[in-house]
Amino acid sequence: MADSYVSALNHGDQDELRKLYHPDSRDRADSEVKTFLRRYGSKSIKLGDVQVIQDFGPDEAKVQITGTGEGIRLSETLYMGRRDGSWYLAAPPN
């Protein structure tokens, strides 16, 4: 998931980033997607450290990622959930 996230950022691709969210949550994720792209989009990020923490159960995870790109340092915590057998980024609450 971290590789797909960074790839979407590097491509500056809103649709690619939205696809990382469950289809039922994509509309709620639009604001977050735009924020991620504004902050990190098209910066040629090279992924550094990735830590996956599953403190909340088998279907939820926190993924801490770092990386560097053109004039930026990436440091994000992504929250994920497993739905329908696949992992997705968790959309912000309504």
WOGIKA-V273541 format. One record per run of one state. SS is the DSSP state (h for helix, s for strand, l for the rest). FROM is the first residue (numbers start at 1). LEN is the number of residues. If there is no record, write none. Layout:
ss=<SS SS>
from=<FROM FROM>
len=<LEN LEN>
This chain:
ss=<l h l h l s l h l s l s l s l s l>
from=<1 2 12 14 19 21 22 23 41 46 54 60 70 72 84 86 90>
len=<1 10 2 5 2 1 1 18 5 8 6 10 2 12 2 4 5>
